[in-house]
Amino acid sequence: MNKYTNPNGELALKKRSINKQPMDNHSILSAKNVDVFYGEKQALFDVNLELTANSVTSLIGPSGCGKSTLLRCFNRMNDVISTCKVMGSIKLDGQDIHDKKVDVVSLRQKVGMVFQKPNPFPKSIFENVAYGPKIHGLAKSSRELEEIVEKSLRRAGLWEEVKDRLEQPGTGLSGGQQQRLCIARAIAVSPEVILMDEPCSALDPIATAIVEELIDELREKYTIVIVTHSMQQAARVSQQTAFFHLGYMVEFGETDAIFTTPKDERTQNYITGRIG
């Protein structure tokens, strides 16, 4: 029997005990007066928030409200869109990520990303995880590289499932395993922050439960920002939640407070299903 199911075969999500309190209280990633434009169209308006180290922050809101746009700002993924213009200040460890001195490759090493659909490279399981450490020169020897790969796969909760088939293609894994492989790939370069853009939307309930448990374990070492359309998921995994609507960040605070005593009527309407 899978450890995420009860004797009746039902998901045992309610039995999970996720720590709702941040482990640290200092800000690691912040946005101040951030506006984002795609050509003439403004996608985000004056966003201000600070993300706490070693915590999970959920970005929630209707489709097209700006959640993923903000997420891509944090590691300058929007740079690849020629019509996109980002204004305001985004800081990682107190340094503005748009400063001319900031190397984008190094930034993306510090701020990793896991996408909505699992996207393993067309390489072996081993090479998927080893790729980042290789290009960033993080391993001085083959043995050191092997240790990084094993450590990353263990942190992603995947080592025991793949340790005997590391040379097989990563694309041959199940959807949930592929997503955990992508998480292992992200953490192999020792990031400070992991961005997750709806990481469970393509997964079944059991795979989702496994990834959610993993997210809670990973926050002991990393700061995580997750975009999710599932309010239940946001309530389960995050300590902080930001609600977006029509490009504005309407409300930001502790997750329990956002879901039980929201300050803004629009938040209340979204949570209760009146808008969405």
C-alpha positions in Angstrom: 0.0 0.0 0.0 1.3 3.5 -0.9 2.1 5.5 2.2 -0.1 8.3 0.9 -3.2 6.2 1.0 -5.3 4.8 3.8 -6.7 1.2 4.0 -9.7 2.2 1.9 -7.3 3.5 -0.9 -8.2 7.1 -0.2 -5.7 9.9 -0.2 -4.5 10.5 3.4 -3.9 14.2 2.8 -5.6 15.3 6.0 -3.2 13.3 8.1 -0.1 15.2 7.0 1.3 17.6 9.5 2.9 20.4 7.6 4.6 23.0 9.7 2.8 26.3 9.0 5.3 28.6 10.5 8.3 30.0 8.7 11.7 28.6 10.0 13.4 32.0 9.6 12.1 35.5 9.5 14.5 37.5 7.4 13.6 38.6 3.9 15.5 36.9 1.1 13.6 38.0 -2.0 11.7 41.2 -2.4 9.7 43.2 -5.0 9.2 46.9 -4.7 6.9 49.0 -6.9 7.1 46.4 -9.7 5.2 47.1 -12.9 5.4 44.7 -15.9 4.4 45.6 -19.5 4.0 43.3 -22.5 4.2 46.0 -25.2 1.5 48.5 -24.4 -0.4 46.1 -22.2 0.4 46.3 -18.4 0.3 42.9 -16.7 1.4 43.9 -13.2 0.7 47.0 -11.2 2.9 48.3 -8.4 3.6 44.9 -6.7 5.3 45.1 -3.3 6.1 42.0 -1.2 8.9 40.4 0.8 9.5 36.7 0.8 10.7 35.1 4.0 13.7 32.7 4.0 12.9 29.0 4.4 9.3 29.4 3.8 6.8 28.5 1.1 4.9 31.4 -0.5 1.9 30.7 -2.7 0.7 33.0 -5.5 -3.0 32.5 -6.1 -5.6 34.1 -8.3 -7.7 33.7 -11.5 -6.0 32.9 -14.8 -4.3 35.8 -16.4 -4.0 37.8 -13.1 -0.2 38.1 -13.2 1.0 35.2 -10.9 3.3 33.5 -13.4 4.5 36.9 -14.8 5.7 37.8 -11.3 7.3 34.4 -10.8 9.3 34.8 -14.0 10.5 38.2 -12.9 12.3 36.7 -9.9 14.9 34.9 -12.2 14.6 37.3 -15.1 12.9 34.7 -17.4 11.0 37.6 -18.9 14.2 38.8 -20.4 13.7 36.4 -23.2 10.4 38.1 -24.2 11.4 41.1 -26.4 8.2 43.0 -25.7 8.4 42.6 -21.9 9.5 45.5 -19.7 10.0 45.2 -16.0 10.1 48.4 -13.8 10.7 48.7 -10.1 13.1 46.9 -7.9 13.5 43.1 -7.3 16.2 42.2 -4.8 17.8 38.9 -3.9 19.8 39.0 -0.7 19.6 42.8 -0.8 21.0 43.1 -4.3 18.9 44.4 -7.2 18.8 41.5 -9.8 18.6 44.1 -12.6 21.9 45.7 -11.7 24.3 45.6 -14.6 26.8 43.8 -12.4 24.4 40.8 -12.0 25.2 37.9 -14.3 21.9 36.3 -15.4 23.4 32.8 -15.5 24.5 33.1 -11.9 21.2 34.5 -10.9 19.4 31.5 -12.4 21.7 29.3 -10.5 20.6 31.0 -7.3 16.9 31.1 -8.3 16.0 27.8 -9.9 12.7 27.0 -11.6 10.4 24.0 -11.9 7.8 24.3 -14.7 4.1 23.3 -14.9 4.8 20.4 -17.2 7.7 18.1 -16.3 10.5 18.8 -18.9 13.4 16.4 -18.4 16.2 16.7 -20.9 16.5 14.0 -23.5 19.4 12.6 -21.5 19.9 9.9 -18.9 18.5 10.4 -15.4 22.1 10.9 -14.2 22.9 13.5 -16.9 19.7 15.4 -16.2 20.9 16.1 -12.7 24.6 16.4 -13.5 24.1 19.0 -16.3 23.8 22.1 -14.1 26.8 21.2 -11.8 28.9 20.5 -14.9 28.2 23.8 -16.7 28.6 25.8 -13.4 31.8 24.0 -12.5 30.5 22.8 -9.1 32.2 19.4 -9.2 36.0 19.0 -9.3 36.0 15.3 -10.1 33.7 12.6 -11.4 33.3 11.3 -7.8 32.2 14.7 -6.6 29.7 14.9 -9.5 28.3 11.5 -8.6 27.9 12.6 -5.0 26.0 15.8 -6.1 23.7 13.7 -8.2 22.9 11.2 -5.5 22.4 13.9 -2.9 20.1 15.8 -5.2 18.0 12.7 -6.1 17.8 11.9 -2.4 16.6 15.4 -1.5 14.0 15.0 -4.3 12.8 11.7 -2.8 13.7 9.9 -6.0 17.0 8.1 -5.3 15.6 4.7 -4.1 13.4 4.6 -7.2 16.1 5.3 -9.8 19.4 4.3 -8.3 19.7 1.1 -10.4 18.8 2.8 -13.7 20.6 6.1 -13.7 21.7 5.6 -17.3 18.2 5.2 -18.6 16.4 8.1 -20.1 14.7 10.6 -17.8 11.8 10.7 -20.2 11.0 7.1 -19.4 9.9 7.9 -15.8 6.3 8.5 -14.8 4.9 12.0 -14.7 5.4 12.4 -11.0 8.9 10.9 -11.1 9.8 13.3 -14.0 8.7 16.3 -11.9 10.8 15.1 -9.0 13.7 14.7 -11.4 13.2 18.3 -12.5 13.2 19.3 -8.8 16.4 17.3 -8.3 17.9 19.1 -11.4 17.0 22.5 -9.9 18.5 21.8 -6.5 21.7 20.2 -7.9 23.2 23.7 -8.4 22.5 24.7 -4.7 20.0 27.5 -5.3 18.7 29.8 -2.6 15.2 30.0 -4.1 13.1 27.5 -6.0 10.3 28.9 -8.2 7.5 26.4 -9.0 4.9 27.3 -11.7 1.9 25.0 -11.0 4.2 22.0 -10.5 1.4 19.6 -9.8 -1.2 20.6 -12.4 -0.2 17.7 -14.7 0.1 15.1 -11.9 -2.4 12.6 -10.4 -3.5 13.0 -6.7 -1.0 10.5 -5.3 1.9 12.1 -7.2 0.7 15.5 -6.1 0.7 14.4 -2.5 4.3 13.2 -2.8 5.4 16.5 -4.4 3.6 18.5 -1.7 5.4 16.5 1.1 8.7 17.1 -0.8 8.0 20.9 -0.9 7.6 21.0 2.9 10.9 19.0 3.3 12.8 21.2 0.9 11.9 24.5 2.7 14.3 23.5 5.5 17.0 24.4 3.1 15.4 26.5 0.3 12.9 29.3 -0.1 10.1 28.3 -2.3 7.6 30.3 -4.4 4.7 28.3 -5.9 2.1 29.4 -8.4 -1.0 27.3 -8.0 -4.6 27.4 -9.1 -5.5 25.1 -6.2 -6.5 27.0 -3.1 -6.4 23.7 -1.2 -2.8 23.2 -2.2 -1.9 26.7 -1.2 -3.5 26.1 2.2 -1.7 22.8 2.6 1.9 23.8 1.6 2.5 27.5 2.2 3.2 29.7 5.1 2.6 32.9 3.1 0.0 33.6 0.4 -0.4 36.5 -2.1 -3.7 36.9 -3.9 -3.6 38.5 -7.3 -6.5 39.9 -9.4 -6.4 41.7 -12.7 -2.6 42.4 -12.4 -2.8 43.8 -8.8 -1.6 42.1 -5.7 -4.7 42.5 -3.6 -3.6 40.9 -0.4 -0.4 39.3 1.0 0.0 37.7 4.5 0.1 34.5 6.5 -1.7 31.7 4.7 -4.0 30.9 7.6 -5.1 34.5 7.8 -5.6 34.9 4.1 -8.0 31.9 4.0 -9.8 32.5 7.3 -9.9 36.2 7.8 -9.1 38.0 4.5 -9.0 41.8 4.7 -10.1 42.5 1.2 -13.6 41.6 -0.2 -12.0 40.5 -3.5 -10.0 37.9 -1.6 -13.0 36.7 0.2 -15.0 36.5 -3.1 -12.2 34.5 -4.8 -11.8 32.0 -1.9 -15.6 31.4 -1.8 -15.8 31.0 -5.5 -17.7 34.2 -6.4 -14.9 35.3 -8.7 -12.4 33.1 -10.5 
